[in-house]
């Protein structure tokens, strides 16, 4: 084709806290002509991540915030429809940071990987066999370093990362306790994701539930929330415990920064270790993680669920939906046929 008519979701204004639909705008554009080294991708699935709140925030983060009036940063999976790069041909399936848009004209280096197997559905490349599953695998195994018989507690246990963490911990022989919100997600944790126990932080007493389900203390805490949930979990750490700091989903705003109990004494007396984990630091191990995750999904040792919205019009309100806990499974936006 000589040109591609495109619809894009752009960041209209900087959110105060959690990004809402009114912070974005959908515009129509025409892609520029392709040039050497570039490819054009027709996006089929767009990802929605809790981390997107940080990506649009003006508060310091691990990457530059999405610029105003530019396409919303997003992982996506799609099909190459035009190429001026020898490594990619029309028809190739690829995944990477292609943004919330129907078509993406990108440098070939933006592609994370080709999807070369049809063993799993294409959508999983953005979830259990993508950035979420890889985060769970490398965060738990590299930082958490689980040992059979240990107790592992996971916050946002029914989420796309947390659900995978819990199942990998079970594969490694650990006792698993998930923290989630609402009875539906408690049931998912126990019946689908195989947690030994699950706690509803909205309705259960978290302190007494942790005492009940972790009578020997906690050896690994995979922290996706921060805030008061983490304050209470950390009080139950064992000597030599490991805390994987992966997300801060419970913090609606970092301005002003939230205050909580100081952790120095608890970490000191338990000789515990807390370490921040960012998946983008570990790209050299993606293939290792994907090989293991794919094997476990095929064997049934890892289950997953997806919550799929249809049409780019659903994108602007999707981030806030995650923070309201409306999704049951990995949240995706489907734009077209696979």
Secondary structure, 3 states (H helix, E strand, C coil): CCCCEEEEEEECCCCCCCCCHHHEEEEEEECCCCCCCEEEEEEEEEECCCCHHHHCCCCCCCCCCCCCCCECCCCEEEEEEEECCCCCCCCCEEEECCCCECEEEEEHHHEEEECCCCCCCHHHHHCCCCHHHHHHHHHHHHHHCCCCCCEEEEECCCCCCHHHHHHHHHHCCCEEEEEECCHHHHHHHHHCCCCCEEEECCCCCHHHHHHHHCCCCEEEEEECCCHHHHHHHHCCEEEEEEEEECCCCCCCCCCCCCCCCCCHHHHHHCCCEEEECCHHHHHHHHHHHHHHHHHHHHHCCCCCCEEEEECHHHCCCHHHHHHCCCCCCEEEEECCCC
